[in-house]
């Protein structure tokens, strides 16, 4: 029972820090801010976390866990071009929704985590690497099944696609709250069209005039 109580309190501290870092910013949030939010003594806080940086790393680790859950139960495996496109749309929407569905997460990763500490930078890079690995796996499956070009650079294309997702998330979060659902749908549609149809329209194809 004491162990469960300790785990529950630790999660409550991370919950409060997660929200405060997003709302107030890393530099404007202090250990005293988090402790006051939960009506904890400083000594209690320090039993769980060494300092503010340690709690921020725990917050980033929560983000990484969220990203790791995106493809659970939906590994690459489509056997037709239509099914492949549907699966890519589904996974892309999940990655997109991780950021747009939780404005706190987007702000922490895209704003607050920038330039704080080498350890934090490494954690954020780990989060982006998870996203890249997820996207790359689906691209590699598409290449293997003949749904995508055989010479496709899956590693770099995966990171470019994820950059589109992150920029789309920024665009949605900048929109008025009542327009975010429609804006999100437009960003997802544009990203899928870019992946499967491209933007050339045939004008730049070899032999075109």
Secondary structure, 3 states (H helix, E strand, C coil): CHHHHHHHHHHHHHHHHHHHHHHHCCCCCCHHHHHHHHCCCHHHHHHHCCCHHHHHHHHHHHHHHHHHCCCCCCCCCCCCHHHHHHHHHHHHHHHHHHHHCCHHHHHHHHHHCCCCCHHHHHHHHHHHHHHHHHHHHHHHHHHHCCCCCCCCCHHHHHHHHHHHHHHHHHHHHHCCHHHHHHHHHHHHHHHHHHHHCCCCCCCCCCCCC
